[in-house]
Amino acid sequence: MAGPYASAPVKASDRAAAASGFVLPHLAGAAAALRQVLAAHAVRGCAHIIEIGGAGLPISGFLTHRPETVTVIDPKIPEFSASTLNGAPCRLRHRAAKLQEVEIAPAGPYALILLGLSLKPFGRRGATPPELLALAAGADVLVIDYALDLERAQGQIGALTGTRPAPPSIDLALTINDEALRAAGFDRRRFLVFGPA
């Protein structure tokens, strides 16, 4: 899926969208991309964007503004890089790696996006390592989406929201009436934005 509303099929000429990799079955329905559309709107004022997760539906295919850098980190996403996004210069990178394997040093003020929160430990590194919590604390905009019935996410959300000094500017309860999401138990969700909205 490509474009800000993910309504058209991926075109071979759209390198950023083609680099998204496979779409997980429970994210294949058009309604599942609503989270990316909301996140793209929330970060529209940010020059630097980091997404943890994103294989199949990376935020780079939904952004409508012209950020300077976009980095998507997910072990299931194909490696990809480009020097433009939306017709403007942009350092765009999709990194096929676990969060714990990548050193992240954002340039300037940044947004951090965690859609479908479900991080896993890696070796001796926990699922929410101190580096991730520092990223969450330092982000000008923090966007988190998670399934209410996913136990792993319930165990991580407190540590992440605890890094923020103020309550979320957006706190949405979502029910996405998509058969595949419902069958996976991921249709009831919470969508949070901390910082400018």
Backbone as CSV, one residue per row, in Angstrom:
resi,resn,N_x,N_y,N_z,CA_x,CA_y,CA_z,C_x,C_y,C_z
1,MET,0.847,-1.175,0.000,0.000,0.000,0.000,0.886,1.231,0.000
2,ALA,0.482,2.267,-0.693,1.312,3.449,-0.817,0.472,4.696,-0.623
3,GLY,1.132,5.823,-0.539,0.444,7.102,-0.465,-0.074,7.393,0.929
4,PRO,-0.499,8.622,1.134,-0.902,9.015,2.474,-2.127,8.274,2.994
5,TYR,-2.957,7.737,2.131,-4.140,7.029,2.595,-4.097,5.547,2.276
6,ALA,-3.005,5.078,1.750,-2.775,3.651,1.495,-3.926,2.998,0.755
7,SER,-4.450,3.698,-0.229,-5.597,3.156,-0.936,-5.240,2.559,-2.292
8,ALA,-4.071,2.872,-2.810,-3.679,2.371,-4.119,-2.633,1.284,-3.961
9,PRO,-2.554,0.331,-4.883,-1.517,-0.684,-4.805,-0.148,-0.067,-5.051
10,VAL,0.873,-0.740,-4.562,2.244,-0.260,-4.719,2.634,-0.284,-6.183
11,LYS,3.214,0.804,-6.664,3.724,0.878,-8.023,5.202,0.537,-8.002
12,ALA,5.667,-0.152,-9.007,7.083,-0.508,-9.062,7.957,0.735,-9.087
13,SER,7.435,1.847,-9.604,8.216,3.070,-9.665,8.288,3.782,-8.325
14,ASP,7.462,3.394,-7.367,7.463,4.013,-6.052,8.435,3.239,-5.173
15,ARG,9.705,3.629,-5.192,10.750,2.880,-4.509,10.526,2.783,-3.013
16,ALA,10.088,3.870,-2.385,9.895,3.847,-0.940,8.804,2.865,-0.552
17,ALA,7.701,2.868,-1.282,6.612,1.950,-0.971,7.012,0.513,-1.300
18,ALA,7.718,0.305,-2.407,8.141,-1.037,-2.790,9.103,-1.620,-1.762
19,ALA,9.804,-0.763,-1.041,10.772,-1.219,-0.050,10.135,-1.553,1.290
20,SER,8.812,-1.561,1.353,8.143,-1.801,2.626,8.164,-3.272,3.035
21,GLY,8.372,-4.161,2.090,8.379,-5.579,2.410,6.980,-6.142,2.403
22,PHE,6.832,-7.312,2.993,5.537,-7.974,3.002,4.620,-7.335,4.048
23,VAL,3.343,-7.505,3.854,2.359,-7.014,4.811,1.861,-8.205,5.615
24,LEU,1.923,-8.113,6.922,1.406,-9.173,7.777,-0.079,-9.361,7.487
25,PRO,-0.581,-10.584,7.495,-1.977,-10.830,7.118,-2.987,-9.978,7.885
26,HIS,-2.752,-9.755,9.176,-3.719,-8.978,9.944,-3.633,-7.476,9.654
27,LEU,-2.661,-7.054,8.846,-2.538,-5.643,8.461,-2.862,-5.418,6.990
28,ALA,-3.350,-6.430,6.308,-3.577,-6.343,4.868,-4.826,-5.547,4.492
29,GLY,-5.783,-5.429,5.386,-7.007,-4.684,5.087,-6.750,-3.184,5.031
30,ALA,-7.528,-2.486,4.219,-7.346,-1.040,4.052,-7.507,-0.282,5.358
31,ALA,-8.374,-0.733,6.254,-8.616,-0.018,7.512,-7.407,-0.062,8.440
32,ALA,-6.563,-1.078,8.326,-5.408,-1.199,9.214,-4.433,-0.039,9.042
33,ALA,-4.399,0.561,7.866,-3.468,1.663,7.592,-3.899,2.976,8.245
34,LEU,-5.061,3.016,8.861,-5.510,4.228,9.546,-4.477,4.707,10.560
35,ARG,-3.833,3.783,11.237,-2.831,4.147,12.245,-1.686,4.942,11.626
36,GLN,-1.233,4.527,10.427,-0.143,5.231,9.766,-0.586,6.619,9.316
37,VAL,-1.816,6.735,8.840,-2.334,8.036,8.411,-2.367,8.991,9.602
38,LEU,-2.864,8.519,10.743,-2.905,9.352,11.949,-1.499,9.729,12.411
39,ALA,-0.583,8.762,12.384,0.794,9.037,12.803,1.463,10.042,11.878
40,ALA,1.264,9.898,10.565,1.852,10.842,9.607,1.350,12.254,9.867
41,HIS,0.082,12.376,10.216,-0.460,13.702,10.542,0.191,14.242,11.820
42,ALA,0.362,13.400,12.820,0.923,13.841,14.097,2.366,14.319,13.979
43,VAL,3.131,13.766,13.026,4.549,14.119,12.906,4.818,15.085,11.753
44,ARG,3.766,15.658,11.181,3.918,16.495,9.982,4.824,17.706,10.189
45,GLY,5.055,18.121,11.419,5.930,19.260,11.683,7.345,18.857,12.063
46,CYS,7.663,17.578,11.988,8.972,17.085,12.442,9.927,16.878,11.268
47,ALA,11.143,17.367,11.432,12.153,17.230,10.378,12.849,15.877,10.409
48,HIS,12.868,15.251,11.571,13.561,13.969,11.717,12.594,12.964,12.343
49,ILE,12.467,11.798,11.701,11.487,10.802,12.120,12.165,9.447,12.262
50,ILE,11.887,8.784,13.390,12.363,7.428,13.644,11.142,6.567,13.893
51,GLU,11.046,5.451,13.180,9.976,4.495,13.432,10.593,3.164,13.840
52,ILE,10.144,2.644,14.966,10.547,1.322,15.413,9.391,0.395,15.059
53,GLY,9.641,-0.585,14.202,8.591,-1.410,13.625,8.284,-0.833,12.246
54,GLY,7.278,-1.297,11.621,6.901,-0.694,10.343,7.011,-1.596,9.137
55,ALA,7.472,-2.844,9.315,7.553,-3.727,8.146,6.170,-3.879,7.539
56,GLY,6.095,-3.780,6.240,4.830,-3.913,5.529,4.115,-2.598,5.343
57,LEU,4.084,-1.753,6.370,3.420,-0.446,6.294,4.304,0.624,6.929
58,PRO,5.508,0.860,6.412,6.374,1.861,7.039,5.811,3.273,6.881
59,ILE,6.102,4.101,7.858,5.600,5.471,7.859,6.080,6.252,6.638
60,SER,7.191,5.870,6.058,7.731,6.602,4.905,6.760,6.627,3.729
61,GLY,5.877,5.651,3.618,4.895,5.631,2.543,3.658,6.460,2.828
62,PHE,3.574,7.076,4.007,2.385,7.824,4.408,2.660,9.300,4.681
63,LEU,3.925,9.657,4.796,4.267,11.052,5.102,3.898,11.955,3.932
64,THR,3.345,13.093,4.223,2.965,14.038,3.171,3.826,15.293,3.210
65,HIS,4.624,15.455,4.266,5.493,16.633,4.343,6.892,16.256,3.833
66,ARG,7.837,17.101,4.042,9.186,16.884,3.507,10.221,16.860,4.631
67,PRO,10.313,15.754,5.356,11.295,15.659,6.433,12.718,15.584,5.889
68,GLU,13.684,15.885,6.745,15.096,15.797,6.362,15.610,14.363,6.457
69,THR,15.158,13.624,7.496,15.566,12.231,7.662,14.376,11.396,8.122
70,VAL,14.328,10.157,7.623,13.346,9.169,8.070,14.099,7.849,8.207
71,THR,14.026,7.253,9.401,14.670,5.965,9.653,13.622,5.007,10.188
72,VAL,13.469,3.863,9.531,12.539,2.823,9.955,13.376,1.600,10.311
73,ILE,13.176,1.079,11.530,13.954,-0.064,12.004,13.004,-1.209,12.319
74,ASP,13.187,-2.323,11.612,12.361,-3.507,11.832,13.108,-4.697,11.245
75,PRO,13.223,-5.808,11.962,13.965,-6.947,11.419,13.316,-7.560,10.177
76,LYS,12.037,-7.247,9.927,11.331,-7.857,8.791,11.218,-6.928,7.590
77,ILE,11.827,-5.761,7.643,11.735,-4.823,6.520,12.971,-4.983,5.631
78,PRO,12.824,-4.916,4.323,14.004,-4.983,3.459,14.883,-3.743,3.647
79,GLU,16.191,-3.950,3.606,17.120,-2.809,3.645,16.810,-1.906,2.469
80,PHE,16.806,-0.617,2.714,16.472,0.344,1.668,17.026,1.705,2.049
81,SER,17.466,2.448,1.051,17.854,3.836,1.297,17.545,4.652,0.055
82,ALA,17.269,5.908,0.286,16.988,6.843,-0.795,17.437,8.227,-0.350
83,SER,17.616,9.107,-1.310,18.051,10.469,-0.999,16.932,11.494,-1.167
84,THR,15.741,11.019,-1.528,14.592,11.920,-1.647,13.346,11.248,-1.098
85,LEU,12.391,12.084,-0.695,11.070,11.632,-0.288,10.104,12.759,-0.611
86,ASN,9.006,12.442,-1.236,8.002,13.444,-1.615,8.597,14.560,-2.473
87,GLY,9.544,14.193,-3.336,10.129,15.149,-4.265,11.140,16.104,-3.667
88,ALA,11.583,15.843,-2.457,12.537,16.738,-1.788,13.694,15.921,-1.208
89,PRO,14.833,16.568,-0.985,15.948,15.849,-0.365,15.552,15.281,0.997
90,CYS,15.924,14.024,1.231,15.624,13.352,2.498,16.551,12.158,2.617
91,ARG,17.133,11.975,3.776,17.924,10.769,4.027,16.963,9.702,4.558
92,LEU,16.510,8.847,3.669,15.524,7.813,3.988,16.241,6.480,4.115
93,ARG,16.035,5.811,5.263,16.656,4.505,5.482,15.656,3.558,6.123
94,HIS,15.578,2.361,5.561,14.863,1.249,6.186,15.951,0.275,6.632
95,ARG,16.012,0.001,7.929,17.053,-0.867,8.476,16.461,-2.201,8.901
96,ALA,16.937,-3.294,8.304,16.497,-4.643,8.659,17.286,-5.104,9.875
97,ALA,16.823,-4.711,11.052,17.549,-5.021,12.279,16.602,-4.934,13.464
98,LYS,17.011,-5.563,14.543,16.320,-5.398,15.819,16.737,-4.049,16.400
99,LEU,15.842,-3.453,17.125,16.129,-2.179,17.780,17.432,-2.245,18.584
100,GLN,17.632,-3.352,19.294,18.789,-3.485,20.167,20.108,-3.606,19.404
101,GLU,20.063,-3.800,18.086,21.271,-3.936,17.273,21.717,-2.616,16.646
102,VAL,20.890,-1.588,16.756,21.127,-0.346,16.039,21.395,0.795,17.019
103,GLU,22.439,1.531,16.740,22.689,2.750,17.522,21.941,3.891,16.845
104,ILE,21.087,4.536,17.603,20.257,5.606,17.047,20.693,6.929,17.671
105,ALA,21.107,7.851,16.820,21.501,9.192,17.263,20.775,10.196,16.385
106,PRO,19.547,10.549,16.749,18.769,11.452,15.893,19.411,12.831,15.782
107,ALA,19.286,13.395,14.594,19.781,14.750,14.350,18.694,15.732,14.742
108,GLY,18.996,16.592,15.681,18.050,17.647,16.038,16.752,17.120,16.619
109,PRO,15.761,17.980,16.754,14.459,17.562,17.273,13.862,16.473,16.376
110,TYR,13.209,15.483,16.996,12.742,14.329,16.237,11.414,13.815,16.772
111,ALA,10.794,12.974,15.938,9.598,12.229,16.328,9.970,10.761,16.415
112,LEU,9.380,10.067,17.366,9.541,8.621,17.506,8.167,7.986,17.349
113,ILE,8.080,6.996,16.453,6.815,6.332,16.153,6.934,4.850,16.496
114,LEU,5.973,4.356,17.279,5.888,2.941,17.648,4.457,2.483,17.384
115,LEU,4.194,2.023,16.175,2.861,1.547,15.824,2.815,0.034,15.956
116,GLY,1.765,-0.478,16.587,1.682,-1.914,16.811,2.691,-2.356,17.848
117,LEU,2.821,-1.578,18.915,3.812,-1.846,19.962,3.786,-3.318,20.368
118,SER,4.916,-3.980,20.178,5.037,-5.393,20.513,6.517,-5.779,20.447
119,LEU,7.332,-5.063,21.198,8.776,-5.271,21.142,9.170,-6.557,21.861
120,LYS,10.215,-7.199,21.341,10.698,-8.444,21.916,12.128,-8.257,22.401
121,PRO,12.516,-9.005,23.450,13.914,-8.951,23.896,14.837,-9.492,22.800
122,PHE,16.101,-9.126,22.901,17.094,-9.611,21.948,18.335,-9.985,22.745
123,GLY,18.636,-11.294,22.794,19.757,-11.745,23.609,19.525,-11.348,25.055
124,ARG,20.481,-10.689,25.649,20.351,-10.235,27.034,19.725,-8.852,27.145
125,ARG,19.455,-8.257,26.007,18.849,-6.915,25.990,17.341,-7.039,26.098
126,GLY,16.751,-6.291,26.990,15.310,-6.325,27.178,14.562,-5.699,26.014
127,ALA,13.252,-5.858,26.027,12.411,-5.317,24.956,12.335,-3.793,24.999
128,THR,12.450,-3.217,26.185,12.440,-1.749,26.315,13.749,-1.320,26.974
129,PRO,14.845,-1.377,26.215,16.149,-1.033,26.780,16.220,0.452,27.141
130,PRO,17.169,0.833,27.991,17.305,2.239,28.397,17.439,3.194,27.205
131,GLU,18.066,2.735,26.119,18.221,3.596,24.942,16.862,3.938,24.326
132,LEU,15.946,2.977,24.313,14.609,3.245,23.784,13.872,4.229,24.692
133,LEU,13.973,4.022,25.986,13.301,4.926,26.921,13.873,6.336,26.812
134,ALA,15.175,6.450,26.591,15.785,7.769,26.391,15.279,8.411,25.102
135,LEU,15.137,7.611,24.040,14.568,8.127,22.786,13.139,8.618,23.004
136,ALA,12.351,7.840,23.729,10.960,8.223,23.997,10.910,9.513,24.817
137,ALA,11.788,9.636,25.782,11.810,10.835,26.626,12.248,12.064,25.849
138,GLY,13.171,11.894,24.914,13.732,13.029,24.176,12.968,13.446,22.936
139,ALA,11.996,12.647,22.516,11.260,12.954,21.286,10.363,14.167,21.460
140,ASP,10.388,15.062,20.482,9.448,16.187,20.490,8.029,15.668,20.337
141,VAL,7.868,14.647,19.494,6.574,13.994,19.303,6.796,12.492,19.445
142,LEU,5.990,11.873,20.293,6.027,10.423,20.488,4.654,9.880,20.124
143,VAL,4.625,8.945,19.156,3.378,8.327,18.717,3.446,6.840,19.050
144,ILE,2.436,6.363,19.785,2.372,4.941,20.154,0.974,4.418,19.839
145,ASP,0.936,3.273,19.193,-0.321,2.563,18.940,-0.117,1.131,19.418
146,TYR,-1.112,0.599,20.131,-0.988,-0.795,20.549,-2.365,-1.438,20.681
147,ALA,-2.374,-2.760,20.546,-3.594,-3.537,20.700,-3.864,-3.725,22.188
148,LEU,-5.069,-3.390,22.611,-5.421,-3.470,24.031,-5.354,-4.886,24.574
149,ASP,-5.552,-5.882,23.710,-5.566,-7.268,24.166,-4.226,-7.981,23.989
150,LEU,-3.189,-7.244,23.627,-1.866,-7.846,23.460,-1.083,-7.690,24.765
151,GLU,-0.887,-8.797,25.443,-0.246,-8.785,26.757,1.157,-8.172,26.711
152,ARG,1.914,-8.473,25.672,3.270,-7.942,25.557,3.250,-6.412,25.551
153,ALA,2.317,-5.830,24.811,2.213,-4.365,24.751,1.813,-3.794,26.105
154,GLN,0.911,-4.469,26.810,0.484,-4.002,28.128,1.669,-3.927,29.089
155,GLY,2.631,-4.832,28.922,3.810,-4.829,29.780,4.838,-3.770,29.413
156,GLN,4.693,-3.133,28.257,5.677,-2.145,27.791,5.172,-0.713,27.835
157,ILE,3.867,-0.528,27.746,3.328,0.818,27.598,3.616,1.705,28.812
158,GLY,3.590,1.151,29.996,3.838,1.947,31.207,5.225,2.567,31.229
159,ALA,6.237,1.786,30.867,7.608,2.304,30.856,7.756,3.423,29.835
160,LEU,7.121,3.265,28.669,7.232,4.278,27.613,6.487,5.564,27.969
161,THR,5.253,5.436,28.430,4.498,6.646,28.789,5.082,7.315,30.028
162,GLY,5.747,6.530,30.868,6.384,7.078,32.064,7.550,7.997,31.761
163,THR,8.027,7.999,30.526,9.139,8.885,30.157,8.665,10.298,29.853
164,ARG,7.349,10.494,29.753,6.806,11.787,29.320,6.350,12.611,30.519
165,PRO,6.724,13.898,30.564,6.350,14.737,31.710,4.891,15.206,31.684
166,ALA,4.241,15.140,30.533,2.866,15.631,30.403,1.996,14.526,29.808
167,PRO,0.686,14.603,30.029,-0.207,13.598,29.440,-0.237,13.722,27.922
168,PRO,-0.748,12.713,27.239,-0.789,12.772,25.774,-1.689,13.899,25.284
169,SER,-1.290,14.495,24.156,-2.132,15.516,23.533,-3.280,14.855,22.772
170,ILE,-3.085,13.594,22.350,-4.138,12.798,21.721,-4.130,11.427,22.391
171,ASP,-5.310,10.981,22.813,-5.473,9.658,23.418,-6.772,9.089,22.865
172,LEU,-6.639,8.261,21.816,-7.808,7.729,21.123,-8.006,6.243,21.425
173,ALA,-9.226,5.868,21.692,-9.603,4.464,21.736,-10.152,4.139,20.355
174,LEU,-9.576,3.149,19.700,-9.976,2.785,18.344,-10.479,1.345,18.298
175,THR,-11.496,1.132,17.536,-11.886,-0.213,17.157,-11.878,-0.231,15.637
176,ILE,-10.988,-1.027,15.070,-10.879,-1.125,13.621,-11.643,-2.372,13.200
177,ASN,-12.772,-2.175,12.567,-13.640,-3.284,12.185,-13.114,-3.967,10.927
178,ASP,-12.043,-4.677,11.124,-11.401,-5.430,10.053,-11.372,-6.893,10.499
179,GLU,-11.854,-7.781,9.649,-11.973,-9.186,10.027,-10.638,-9.802,10.443
180,ALA,-9.569,-9.506,9.699,-8.261,-10.087,10.024,-7.737,-9.547,11.355
181,LEU,-7.897,-8.249,11.602,-7.467,-7.686,12.880,-8.282,-8.279,14.026
182,ARG,-9.574,-8.409,13.823,-10.451,-8.975,14.855,-10.054,-10.425,15.140
183,ALA,-9.792,-11.205,14.105,-9.415,-12.612,14.280,-8.094,-12.744,15.038
184,ALA,-7.185,-11.789,14.833,-5.897,-11.812,15.537,-6.008,-11.251,16.952
185,GLY,-7.158,-10.636,17.276,-7.324,-10.027,18.591,-6.720,-8.640,18.676
186,PHE,-6.497,-7.992,17.523,-5.820,-6.694,17.496,-6.730,-5.560,17.044
187,ASP,-8.029,-5.760,17.027,-8.937,-4.729,16.520,-9.192,-3.609,17.521
188,ARG,-9.158,-3.892,18.819,-9.334,-2.849,19.840,-7.974,-2.265,20.179
189,ARG,-7.826,-0.952,19.992,-6.507,-0.337,20.073,-6.543,0.965,20.849
190,ARG,-5.368,1.412,21.243,-5.191,2.734,21.832,-4.119,3.443,21.031
191,PHE,-4.396,4.690,20.662,-3.482,5.499,19.851,-3.138,6.748,20.651
192,LEU,-1.850,6.940,20.942,-1.380,8.039,21.774,-0.410,8.929,21.017
193,VAL,-0.538,10.229,21.214,0.436,11.189,20.703,0.843,12.101,21.854
194,PHE,2.133,12.127,22.139,2.680,13.039,23.138,3.421,14.146,22.406
195,GLY,3.221,15.364,22.808,3.882,16.499,22.152,2.960,17.154,21.171
196,PRO,3.485,18.057,20.328,2.638,18.815,19.418,1.759,17.902,18.571
197,ALA,0.537,18.329,18.372,-0.378,17.557,17.523,-1.019,18.527,16.589
